[in-house]
């Protein structure tokens, strides 16, 4: 192992509860102070301050992004979830700042890394290795990944969990909830608690690397005969609750395929969409995190490498059937069936005002209309995301308060959105009709 303690991105993870609370409290106080100063300045100029505009300044978003990136763990993970599709929600300059949470995490310095490895592996473990690079090849919210080679010849990718992450989940989630409530951006009457509780449960699952290893193997079995994808092999002998060891698989960032020929980009997008449909309607098991970093691309083979199965979830069969009915109704433009199924899923409640119900049904018809009417859907050319955003903002301005949605529904919507964004990034064109027919007709 080679020390690289002078690397500016090497930063120890604060693992104590008090230390992490102090970091979040300091960040929250800084944001609040900035909002107060800017608000008073606007009042002095005879303007009525907007809470959203006061919060979402470059200075405040930079402060939040920097602190979450330094803390890592559940705090950063929630920030990543909030920034999945910032390009459609925040102004471009703020979207660029928050996007740093996706791909610019700090990593543990060598000394802290050695402590974590020593706590998870038996004494003398290093003697088994021919090479172990202490500088990670990837660093994210919950752990960082190192490349290593055993003396028995195996080439490994080793995901090492940050110390204290699992213990800090409950307090991190609670503290981020305080920050979200303080922002004033949540609709009046919105129930945040159920979402925070589901986030807490999911994060506890994601920090169990033995569980993730089992999900990795499940997907390896499900896709073993699918030539479109490659999944790493789990190495149980080096996997613990805090370390996930698997085979190293070569690949380039999935976004690099946007420079490939159109036919190649179309094929990648079609495979990803078809996989999502299989996960929903055939497997009943879904990797619910569509972060671009979880996909790699092999130009030589044309295959997509699937990574990170920590957010894998077994789907409720009732929800699966509801989505099958919704997709069938949407593709047939059956307004009555869309209306009923949207209520069954939970997009609105029975006592939701009719004006809100009608706008939600309009949004669903808008989405399916765009998908249904194109024999070859051009993801980069469509303005569907902007249209949906406009309708969503109008819904919020009308005072709509969304009822608590089942976690499966939230994760499904997140997966659909992420895959749509990725296909758009690739500039893909896909005949979607042939894909729907296999699952919803």
C-alpha positions as CSV (number, residue, x, y, z in Angstrom):
1,X,0.0,0.0,0.0
2,X,1.2,3.5,-0.9
3,X,0.3,6.5,1.2
4,X,-1.1,9.6,-0.6
5,X,-1.9,11.7,2.4
6,X,-1.2,14.9,0.5
7,X,-4.1,14.5,-1.9
8,X,-6.5,17.4,-1.4
9,X,-9.5,15.1,-1.8
10,X,-8.4,12.8,1.0
11,X,-10.5,13.9,3.9
12,X,-11.3,11.9,7.1
13,X,-15.0,11.0,7.5
14,X,-16.5,12.5,10.7
15,X,-17.8,9.3,12.4
16,X,-19.0,10.6,15.8
17,X,-22.6,11.6,16.2
18,X,-21.7,14.9,17.9
19,X,-19.2,15.8,15.2
20,X,-21.8,15.1,12.4
21,X,-24.5,17.0,14.2
22,X,-22.1,19.9,14.6
23,X,-21.3,19.9,10.9
24,X,-25.1,19.9,9.9
25,X,-25.9,22.5,12.6
26,X,-23.1,24.8,11.3
27,X,-24.3,24.4,7.7
28,X,-27.9,25.1,8.7
29,X,-27.0,28.2,10.7
30,X,-24.9,29.5,7.8
31,X,-27.8,29.0,5.3
32,X,-30.3,30.6,7.7
33,X,-27.9,33.6,8.2
34,X,-27.5,34.1,4.5
35,X,-31.2,33.9,3.9
36,X,-31.9,36.5,6.7
37,X,-29.3,39.0,5.3
38,X,-30.5,38.7,1.7
39,X,-34.1,38.9,2.8
40,X,-33.5,42.1,4.8
41,X,-31.7,43.6,1.8
42,X,-34.6,42.9,-0.5
43,X,-37.1,44.3,2.1
44,X,-34.9,47.5,2.2
45,X,-35.3,47.8,-1.5
46,X,-39.0,47.5,-1.3
47,X,-39.2,44.0,-2.6
48,X,-41.1,41.0,-1.2
49,X,-38.5,38.2,-0.6
50,X,-39.2,34.7,-2.0
51,X,-38.3,31.9,0.4
52,X,-37.3,29.8,-2.6
53,X,-35.1,32.5,-4.1
54,X,-33.5,33.2,-0.7
55,X,-32.6,29.6,-0.2
56,X,-31.5,28.6,-3.6
57,X,-28.7,31.1,-4.1
58,X,-25.3,29.9,-5.4
59,X,-23.8,30.7,-2.1
60,X,-26.2,28.6,-0.1
61,X,-26.2,25.7,-2.5
62,X,-22.4,25.7,-2.6
63,X,-22.4,25.7,1.2
64,X,-24.8,22.7,1.4
65,X,-23.1,20.7,-1.4
66,X,-19.6,21.2,0.2
67,X,-20.7,20.2,3.6
68,X,-22.6,17.1,2.5
69,X,-19.7,16.0,0.3
70,X,-17.4,16.3,3.3
71,X,-19.7,14.4,5.7
72,X,-20.6,11.6,3.2
73,X,-22.9,8.9,4.7
74,X,-26.7,9.3,4.9
75,X,-26.5,13.1,4.7
76,X,-24.8,13.1,1.4
77,X,-27.0,10.2,0.1
78,X,-30.1,12.2,0.7
79,X,-28.5,15.2,-1.1
80,X,-27.8,12.9,-4.0
81,X,-31.5,11.8,-4.1
82,X,-32.5,15.5,-4.1
83,X,-30.2,16.3,-7.0
84,X,-31.0,13.4,-9.3
85,X,-32.7,15.6,-11.8
86,X,-31.7,19.1,-10.8
87,X,-31.4,20.0,-14.4
88,X,-35.2,20.2,-14.6
89,X,-35.8,21.9,-11.3
90,X,-32.9,24.3,-10.5
91,X,-31.4,27.0,-12.6
92,X,-28.4,25.7,-14.6
93,X,-25.7,27.3,-12.4
94,X,-27.2,25.7,-9.2
95,X,-27.7,22.4,-11.0
96,X,-24.0,22.3,-11.7
97,X,-23.2,22.9,-8.1
98,X,-25.5,20.2,-6.8
99,X,-24.3,17.8,-9.5
100,X,-21.0,17.6,-7.6
101,X,-22.6,15.4,-5.1
102,X,-22.9,12.8,-7.8
103,X,-19.3,12.5,-8.9
104,X,-16.9,14.5,-6.7
105,X,-16.9,12.9,-3.3
106,X,-14.0,13.2,-0.9
107,X,-12.3,10.0,0.1
108,X,-10.7,8.6,3.2
109,X,-7.0,9.3,3.8
110,X,-4.8,6.2,3.9
111,X,-4.5,6.1,7.6
112,X,-8.3,6.0,8.1
113,X,-8.6,3.4,5.3
114,X,-6.1,1.1,7.0
115,X,-8.1,1.3,10.2
116,X,-11.3,0.3,8.5
117,X,-9.6,-2.6,6.7
118,X,-8.0,-3.8,9.8
119,X,-11.3,-3.8,11.7
120,X,-13.0,-5.9,9.0
121,X,-10.3,-8.4,7.9
122,X,-8.1,-10.8,9.9
123,X,-4.6,-9.8,11.0
124,X,-2.0,-10.2,8.3
125,X,-4.5,-9.7,5.4
126,X,-2.1,-7.6,3.4
127,X,0.2,-10.7,2.9
128,X,-2.5,-12.2,0.7
129,X,-2.3,-9.3,-1.7
130,X,0.0,-8.7,-4.6
131,X,-1.2,-5.1,-5.0
132,X,-3.6,-2.8,-3.2
133,X,-4.1,0.8,-4.5
134,X,-5.0,3.1,-1.6
135,X,-6.3,5.8,-3.9
136,X,-9.9,4.8,-4.7
137,X,-11.1,4.4,-8.3
138,X,-14.5,5.7,-7.1
139,X,-15.8,7.5,-4.0
140,X,-19.5,8.0,-3.2
141,X,-21.8,8.7,-0.3
142,X,-21.6,5.4,1.7
143,X,-18.2,4.0,0.6
144,X,-15.3,4.1,-1.8
145,X,-14.0,1.5,-4.2
146,X,-10.4,0.3,-4.5
147,X,-8.7,-1.9,-7.1
148,X,-6.5,-4.7,-5.8
149,X,-5.0,-8.0,-6.9
150,X,-4.6,-11.1,-4.8
151,X,-1.6,-13.3,-5.0
152,X,-4.0,-16.1,-6.3
153,X,-4.4,-13.9,-9.4
154,X,-7.9,-12.5,-8.8
155,X,-8.4,-8.9,-9.8
156,X,-10.7,-7.2,-7.3
157,X,-12.9,-4.2,-6.9
158,X,-13.2,-3.6,-3.2
159,X,-15.9,-1.3,-1.8
160,X,-15.0,0.0,1.7
161,X,-17.7,1.5,3.8
162,X,-16.9,4.8,5.5
163,X,-16.6,4.4,9.3
164,X,-19.6,5.4,11.4
165,X,-21.9,5.6,8.4
166,X,-24.3,2.9,9.6
167,X,-24.4,4.3,13.1
168,X,-25.1,7.9,11.9
169,X,-28.0,7.1,9.6
170,X,-30.8,7.8,12.1
171,X,-29.3,11.2,13.3
172,X,-28.4,12.2,9.8
173,X,-31.9,11.6,8.4
174,X,-33.4,13.5,11.3
175,X,-31.1,16.4,10.9
176,X,-31.6,16.7,7.1
177,X,-35.4,16.6,7.9
178,X,-34.9,19.6,10.1
179,X,-33.1,21.4,7.3
180,X,-35.8,20.6,4.8
181,X,-38.6,21.8,7.1
182,X,-36.6,25.0,7.8
183,X,-36.3,25.7,4.1
184,X,-40.0,26.6,3.8
185,X,-40.2,24.9,0.4
186,X,-42.4,22.0,1.5
187,X,-46.1,22.5,0.7
188,X,-48.2,23.4,3.8
189,X,-49.6,20.2,5.2
190,X,-47.0,18.0,3.5
191,X,-46.2,14.9,5.6
192,X,-42.4,14.6,5.5
193,X,-42.1,12.0,8.3
194,X,-43.1,8.9,6.3
195,X,-40.6,9.7,3.6
196,X,-37.8,10.2,6.1
197,X,-38.7,6.9,7.8
198,X,-38.5,5.1,4.5
199,X,-35.2,6.8,3.6
200,X,-33.9,5.7,7.0
201,X,-34.9,2.0,6.4
202,X,-33.4,2.0,2.9
203,X,-30.1,3.5,4.0
204,X,-29.8,0.8,6.7
205,X,-30.2,-1.8,4.0
206,X,-27.6,-0.1,1.8
207,X,-25.0,-0.2,4.5
208,X,-25.3,-3.9,4.9
209,X,-22.7,-5.2,2.3
210,X,-23.5,-8.8,3.0
211,X,-27.1,-8.1,1.9
212,X,-25.8,-6.2,-1.2
213,X,-23.6,-9.1,-2.0
214,X,-26.6,-11.4,-2.0
215,X,-28.5,-9.0,-4.3
216,X,-25.5,-8.9,-6.6
217,X,-25.6,-12.7,-6.9
218,X,-29.4,-12.6,-7.5
219,X,-29.0,-10.3,-10.5
220,X,-26.1,-12.3,-11.7
221,X,-28.4,-15.3,-11.8
222,X,-31.3,-13.4,-13.4
223,X,-29.2,-12.0,-16.2
224,X,-26.7,-14.8,-16.7
225,X,-28.0,-15.5,-20.2
226,X,-28.5,-11.9,-21.2
227,X,-25.5,-10.9,-23.5
228,X,-26.3,-7.2,-23.1
229,X,-25.1,-7.0,-19.5
230,X,-22.1,-7.9,-17.4
231,X,-22.3,-8.2,-13.6
232,X,-19.3,-8.6,-11.3
233,X,-18.7,-11.8,-9.5
234,X,-19.0,-11.7,-5.7
235,X,-16.0,-12.9,-3.6
236,X,-17.5,-14.0,-0.4
237,X,-14.2,-14.8,1.3
238,X,-13.3,-11.1,1.4
239,X,-16.8,-9.7,2.0
240,X,-18.0,-8.5,5.4
241,X,-20.8,-6.2,6.6
242,X,-18.5,-3.2,5.9
243,X,-16.5,-4.5,2.9
244,X,-17.9,-5.8,-0.5
245,X,-15.3,-7.7,-2.6
246,X,-16.1,-8.5,-6.2
247,X,-14.3,-9.1,-9.5
248,X,-13.0,-6.0,-11.2
249,X,-14.7,-5.4,-14.6
250,X,-13.3,-2.9,-17.1
251,X,-15.6,-0.2,-18.4
252,X,-16.0,3.4,-19.2
253,X,-18.5,5.9,-17.8
254,X,-21.9,5.3,-19.5
255,X,-22.0,8.9,-20.6
256,X,-19.0,8.3,-22.8
257,X,-21.2,6.4,-25.1
258,X,-22.9,9.6,-26.2
259,X,-20.0,9.9,-28.7
260,X,-20.7,6.5,-30.1
261,X,-22.6,5.9,-33.4
262,X,-26.4,6.5,-33.2
263,X,-27.1,2.8,-33.6
264,X,-24.9,2.0,-30.6
265,X,-26.6,4.6,-28.5
266,X,-30.0,3.4,-29.5
267,X,-29.1,-0.2,-28.6
268,X,-27.8,0.8,-25.1
269,X,-30.9,2.8,-24.4
270,X,-33.2,0.0,-25.6
271,X,-31.4,-2.5,-23.3
272,X,-31.7,-0.3,-20.3
273,X,-35.4,0.4,-20.9
274,X,-36.0,-3.3,-21.4
275,X,-34.1,-4.2,-18.2
276,X,-36.3,-1.7,-16.3
277,X,-39.4,-3.4,-17.6
278,X,-38.1,-6.8,-16.8
279,X,-37.2,-5.7,-13.2
280,X,-40.8,-4.4,-12.8
281,X,-42.9,-6.9,-14.5
282,X,-40.8,-10.1,-14.7
283,X,-38.4,-10.1,-11.8
284,X,-40.4,-8.2,-9.2
285,X,-36.9,-7.1,-8.1
286,X,-35.4,-3.7,-9.0
287,X,-32.1,-1.9,-8.5
288,X,-33.8,1.4,-7.7
289,X,-30.8,3.8,-7.9
290,X,-30.4,5.1,-11.5
291,X,-27.3,7.2,-10.7
292,X,-25.3,7.2,-13.9
293,X,-22.2,6.0,-12.0
294,X,-23.9,2.7,-11.5
295,X,-23.6,1.9,-15.2
296,X,-20.4,1.4,-17.2
297,X,-19.9,0.7,-20.9
298,X,-17.5,-1.5,-22.8
299,X,-16.9,-0.2,-26.3
300,X,-15.2,-3.4,-27.4
301,X,-18.0,-5.7,-26.5
302,X,-20.9,-3.3,-26.6
303,X,-22.0,-4.5,-23.2
304,X,-23.2,-2.5,-20.2
305,X,-21.7,-3.2,-16.8
306,X,-24.1,-3.1,-13.9
307,X,-22.8,-1.9,-10.5
308,X,-24.0,-1.2,-7.0
309,X,-26.9,-3.3,-5.9
310,X,-27.3,-1.7,-2.4
311,X,-30.6,-0.1,-3.4
312,X,-32.2,-3.3,-4.7
313,X,-35.8,-3.8,-3.6
314,X,-38.3,-6.6,-3.9
315,X,-41.5,-4.9,-5.3
316,X,-45.0,-5.3,-3.8
317,X,-46.9,-7.5,-6.3
318,X,-50.0,-5.2,-5.8
319,X,-47.9,-2.2,-7.0
320,X,-46.6,-4.1,-9.9
321,X,-50.1,-5.0,-11.1
322,X,-51.2,-1.4,-10.6
323,X,-48.5,-0.2,-12.9
324,X,-49.3,-2.8,-15.5
325,X,-52.9,-1.6,-15.5
326,X,-51.8,2.1,-15.6
327,X,-49.4,1.5,-18.5
328,X,-52.1,-0.4,-20.4
329,X,-54.6,2.4,-19.8
330,X,-52.1,5.1,-20.7
331,X,-51.1,3.5,-24.0
332,X,-54.8,3.1,-24.9
333,X,-55.5,6.7,-23.6
334,X,-58.3,5.3,-21.5
335,X,-59.0,8.3,-19.3
336,X,-61.4,6.6,-16.9
337,X,-59.0,3.8,-16.3
338,X,-56.1,6.2,-15.8
339,X,-58.1,8.2,-13.3
340,X,-59.0,5.1,-11.2
341,X,-55.6,3.5,-11.3
342,X,-53.8,6.8,-10.4
343,X,-56.0,6.9,-7.3
344,X,-55.4,3.3,-6.5
345,X,-51.6,3.8,-6.7
346,X,-51.9,6.9,-4.5
347,X,-51.1,9.8,-6.8
348,X,-54.1,11.5,-5.3
349,X,-56.7,10.6,-2.7
350,X,-60.4,10.2,-3.0
351,X,-61.0,13.5,-1.3
352,X,-58.4,15.4,-3.4
353,X,-60.1,18.4,-5.1
354,X,-61.2,17.6,-8.6
355,X,-59.1,20.3,-10.1
356,X,-56.0,18.6,-8.8
357,X,-57.1,15.2,-9.8
358,X,-57.7,16.4,-13.4
359,X,-54.3,18.0,-13.6
360,X,-52.5,14.9,-12.4
361,X,-54.5,12.8,-15.0
362,X,-53.5,15.3,-17.6
363,X,-49.9,14.9,-16.7
364,X,-50.1,11.1,-17.0
365,X,-51.9,11.4,-20.4
366,X,-49.2,13.9,-21.5
367,X,-46.4,11.4,-20.7
368,X,-48.1,8.4,-22.3
369,X,-49.2,10.5,-25.3
370,X,-45.6,11.4,-26.1
371,X,-44.4,7.8,-25.7
372,X,-47.4,6.3,-27.5
373,X,-47.4,8.6,-30.6
374,X,-43.8,8.1,-31.6
375,X,-42.7,5.0,-33.5
376,X,-39.1,6.0,-32.7
377,X,-39.0,8.2,-29.6
378,X,-36.2,10.8,-29.6
379,X,-35.2,11.3,-26.0
380,X,-33.0,14.3,-26.6
381,X,-35.5,16.1,-28.9
382,X,-38.5,15.9,-26.6
383,X,-39.6,18.7,-24.2
384,X,-41.6,16.2,-22.2
385,X,-39.6,16.9,-19.0
386,X,-40.2,20.6,-19.3
387,X,-43.9,20.1,-19.9
388,X,-44.2,17.9,-16.9
389,X,-42.3,20.4,-14.8
390,X,-44.6,23.2,-15.9
391,X,-47.7,21.2,-15.0
392,X,-46.1,20.1,-11.7
393,X,-45.4,23.7,-10.7
394,X,-48.9,24.8,-11.6
395,X,-50.2,21.9,-9.4
396,X,-48.1,23.2,-6.5
397,X,-49.3,26.8,-7.0
398,X,-52.9,25.5,-6.9
399,X,-52.2,24.3,-3.4
400,X,-52.0,20.6,-4.1
401,X,-50.5,18.6,-1.1
402,X,-49.5,15.1,-2.3
403,X,-50.6,12.3,0.0
404,X,-47.9,9.9,1.4
405,X,-47.0,7.5,-1.4
406,X,-45.9,3.9,-0.9
407,X,-42.1,3.7,-1.0
408,X,-42.3,1.3,-4.0
409,X,-44.1,4.0,-6.0
410,X,-41.5,6.6,-5.1
411,X,-38.6,4.4,-6.1
412,X,-40.3,3.3,-9.3
413,X,-40.8,6.9,-10.3
414,X,-37.2,7.7,-9.5
415,X,-36.0,4.8,-11.6
416,X,-38.1,5.8,-14.6
417,X,-36.9,9.3,-14.3
418,X,-33.3,8.3,-14.1
419,X,-33.4,6.0,-17.1
420,X,-35.3,8.6,-19.1
421,X,-32.5,11.2,-18.3
422,X,-29.8,8.7,-19.2
423,X,-31.4,7.9,-22.5
424,X,-31.7,11.6,-23.1
425,X,-28.0,12.1,-22.3
426,X,-27.2,9.4,-24.9
427,X,-29.3,11.1,-27.5
428,X,-31.0,7.8,-28.1
429,X,-33.9,7.0,-30.5
430,X,-35.9,3.9,-29.5
431,X,-39.0,2.2,-30.9
432,X,-40.9,1.8,-27.6
433,X,-44.0,0.1,-28.9
434,X,-42.2,-3.2,-29.3
435,X,-41.0,-3.0,-25.7
436,X,-44.4,-2.3,-24.2
437,X,-46.1,-5.1,-26.1
438,X,-44.2,-7.8,-24.2
439,X,-45.3,-6.6,-20.8
440,X,-48.6,-4.6,-20.8
441,X,-50.7,-5.8,-23.8
